[in-house]
Amino acid sequence: MPTYLIERNIPGAKSLSATELQEISAKSNAAVAGLGQPYTWITSYVAGDKFYCVHEAQSADVIIQHGKDGGFPVNSVTEVSAVIGPQTAQRG
């Protein structure tokens, strides 16, 4: 299943409380459950006024539907073409 990076502009994101983040997480989980198709929320990072999320789905359209169902903005969706890190230098 393709992996996508999602950027969500959420003013004040860096100041959200633990309770607010828990509520957002619950809304996302409910939206995933309601999609009725394979979908995995891997992780999200809160940085400044943005959420950067990593999800797996069949298409960008499914990512957008998740955002609509959960009431989350979807400012950009980009399919991941490769994953690299320090260990990548050791291969080969």
C-alpha positions as CSV (number, residue, x, y, z in Angstrom):
1,M,0.0,0.0,0.0
2,P,1.4,3.4,-0.9
3,T,2.7,5.7,1.9
4,Y,1.8,9.4,1.9
5,L,3.0,12.5,3.7
6,I,0.2,14.8,4.6
7,E,0.6,18.5,5.6
8,R,-2.1,20.0,7.7
9,N,-2.1,23.7,8.5
10,I,-3.6,24.1,12.0
11,P,-3.0,27.5,13.6
12,G,-1.9,27.1,17.2
13,A,-1.0,23.4,16.7
14,K,2.1,23.7,18.8
15,S,0.0,24.9,21.8
16,L,-2.5,22.1,21.7
17,S,-2.9,20.4,25.1
18,A,-2.5,16.7,25.7
19,T,-6.3,16.4,26.0
20,E,-6.8,18.2,22.7
21,L,-4.3,16.0,21.0
22,Q,-6.0,12.9,22.4
23,E,-9.3,14.2,21.1
24,I,-7.8,14.7,17.6
25,S,-6.3,11.3,17.7
26,A,-9.7,9.7,18.6
27,K,-11.4,11.6,15.7
28,S,-8.7,10.4,13.3
29,N,-9.1,6.8,14.5
30,A,-12.9,7.0,14.1
31,A,-12.4,8.4,10.6
32,V,-10.1,5.6,9.7
33,A,-12.6,3.0,11.0
34,G,-15.4,4.6,9.0
35,L,-13.5,4.5,5.7
36,G,-14.3,0.8,5.2
37,Q,-11.1,0.1,3.3
38,P,-7.4,-0.5,4.2
39,Y,-5.9,2.5,5.8
40,T,-3.1,2.9,8.3
41,W,-2.2,6.0,10.3
42,I,1.5,5.5,11.1
43,T,2.4,8.7,12.9
44,S,2.0,12.5,13.0
45,Y,4.4,15.2,14.0
46,V,3.3,18.6,15.4
47,A,5.6,21.4,14.5
48,G,4.7,25.1,14.7
49,D,1.3,25.6,13.2
50,K,1.3,22.3,11.2
51,F,0.8,18.6,11.5
52,Y,2.9,16.4,9.3
53,C,1.4,13.0,9.1
54,V,2.5,9.7,7.6
55,H,-0.4,7.4,6.4
56,E,-0.8,4.4,4.2
57,A,-3.8,4.2,1.8
58,Q,-4.7,3.0,-1.6
59,S,-4.7,6.6,-3.0
60,A,-4.5,10.3,-2.3
61,D,-8.3,10.4,-2.7
62,V,-8.7,8.1,0.3
63,I,-6.4,10.4,2.3
64,I,-8.5,13.4,1.4
65,Q,-11.7,11.5,2.4
66,H,-10.1,10.7,5.8
67,G,-9.5,14.4,6.3
68,K,-13.1,15.3,5.4
69,D,-14.5,12.6,7.6
70,G,-12.4,13.7,10.5
71,G,-12.7,17.4,9.9
72,F,-9.0,17.8,9.4
73,P,-7.4,20.1,6.8
74,V,-5.4,18.5,4.0
75,N,-3.1,21.1,2.6
76,S,-0.9,18.7,0.7
77,V,-0.7,15.0,0.0
78,T,2.5,13.6,-1.4
79,E,3.3,9.9,-2.1
80,V,6.6,8.7,-0.7
81,S,8.9,7.4,-3.4
82,A,11.8,6.3,-1.2
83,V,12.8,6.2,2.4
84,I,16.4,6.8,3.4
85,G,18.3,7.4,6.6
86,P,21.8,6.9,8.1
87,Q,21.6,3.2,7.5
88,T,21.2,3.8,3.7
89,A,24.9,4.7,3.5
90,Q,25.8,1.2,4.8
91,R,24.0,-0.7,2.0
92,G,25.7,-1.8,-1.1
